Amino acid sequence: MPKQLLLCWAIICSGIISYFCLTDSSNIPAVSFPSIDKIVHFCFHFGFTISWILFFKKELKGKSADDYKAYLVSFIFSMFFGITIEILQGVFTTTRAADVTDILANTIGATTGVFTAIAFKKQIDRI
């Protein structure tokens, strides 16, 4: 798969996450399910991390950098992105607030994404 397509996919995923995390929460249908917010944060950062791993693995392929650098860069990017979103929620939105437990859910999602990508390394390398 061309790295430009993987980059576009990762950027689209990032944009979707940004939109849903920064939009007025009254525009999002209410779901009555325990801890749904944390599950959503986990899923967002799981997908975010996997998307960026796919791109960075293709970008770094054949370079002197270690293959696992893609995992580290994607994880750090996910953490930075998640913390930035939380700060923006606290500063620029009126219906949302920054939440440290959201950052914890983001971290767990990103970590799970990295370990999943490592577990499926052979399949990912074929992409």
C-alpha positions in Angstrom: 0.0 0.0 0.0 1.5 3.4 -0.9 2.7 5.4 2.0 0.8 8.5 0.8 -2.5 6.5 1.2 -1.5 5.4 4.7 -0.6 9.0 5.6 -4.0 10.2 4.3 -5.8 7.5 6.3 -3.8 8.5 9.5 -4.6 12.1 9.0 -8.3 11.4 8.4 -8.4 9.3 11.6 -6.8 12.1 13.5 -9.3 14.6 12.1 -12.2 12.4 13.1 -10.9 12.0 16.6 -10.3 15.8 16.9 -13.8 16.6 15.7 -15.5 14.2 18.1 -13.4 15.3 21.0 -13.8 19.0 20.4 -17.3 19.3 19.1 -20.1 20.5 21.4 -21.1 17.4 23.4 -24.7 18.2 23.1 -24.4 17.4 19.4 -23.4 13.8 20.2 -26.2 11.4 21.0 -26.2 10.4 24.7 -25.5 6.7 25.3 -26.3 5.2 28.6 -23.5 2.7 29.1 -21.1 2.7 32.1 -17.7 4.2 31.2 -18.6 4.7 27.6 -16.4 7.8 27.5 -13.3 5.8 28.6 -14.1 3.0 26.1 -14.3 5.6 23.3 -11.0 7.2 24.3 -9.4 3.7 24.4 -10.7 2.9 20.9 -9.8 6.3 19.5 -6.2 6.0 20.6 -5.9 2.3 19.7 -7.0 3.1 16.1 -4.9 6.3 16.1 -1.8 4.5 17.1 -2.3 1.6 14.7 -2.9 4.1 11.8 0.3 6.0 12.5 2.3 2.8 13.0 1.3 1.7 9.5 2.4 5.0 8.0 5.7 5.2 10.0 6.7 1.6 9.3 6.3 2.4 5.6 8.1 5.7 5.9 11.0 4.3 7.9 11.3 1.1 5.8 14.8 0.6 4.3 16.2 3.5 6.4 18.9 3.1 9.0 16.3 3.6 11.7 15.2 0.5 13.7 11.9 -0.9 12.6 10.5 -0.5 16.1 11.1 3.2 16.0 7.7 3.4 14.2 6.1 1.9 17.4 7.8 4.4 19.7 7.1 7.4 17.5 3.4 6.5 17.1 3.0 5.9 20.8 4.6 9.3 21.7 2.6 11.0 19.0 -0.6 9.4 20.4 0.2 10.6 23.9 1.0 14.1 22.7 -2.1 14.3 20.6 -4.3 13.0 23.5 -2.9 15.4 26.0 -3.3 18.3 23.5 -6.9 17.4 22.9 -7.6 17.3 26.7 -6.0 20.8 27.1 -8.0 22.1 24.1 -11.2 20.7 25.6 -10.5 22.5 28.9 -9.6 25.8 27.2 -11.8 26.1 24.1 -15.0 24.2 24.8 -17.8 24.9 27.1 -19.5 21.5 27.2 -16.3 19.5 27.8 -13.6 19.5 30.4 -10.0 18.2 30.6 -9.9 14.9 32.4 -6.8 13.0 33.6 -8.7 9.7 33.4 -9.3 10.3 29.7 -5.5 10.6 29.3 -5.2 7.3 31.2 -7.7 5.6 28.8 -5.7 7.1 25.8 -2.5 5.7 27.2 -4.0 2.2 27.6 -5.5 2.4 24.1 -2.1 3.5 22.6 -0.2 0.8 24.5 -2.6 -1.9 23.4 -2.3 -0.6 19.8 1.5 -0.9 20.0 1.4 -4.4 21.4 -1.2 -5.5 18.9 0.9 -4.1 16.1 4.0 -6.0 17.4 1.9 -9.2 17.7 0.8 -8.8 14.1 4.1 -7.6 12.8 4.3 -10.1 10.0 0.9 -9.2 8.7 1.6 -5.4 9.0 4.9 -5.7 7.1 2.9 -7.1 4.1 0.8 -3.9 3.9 
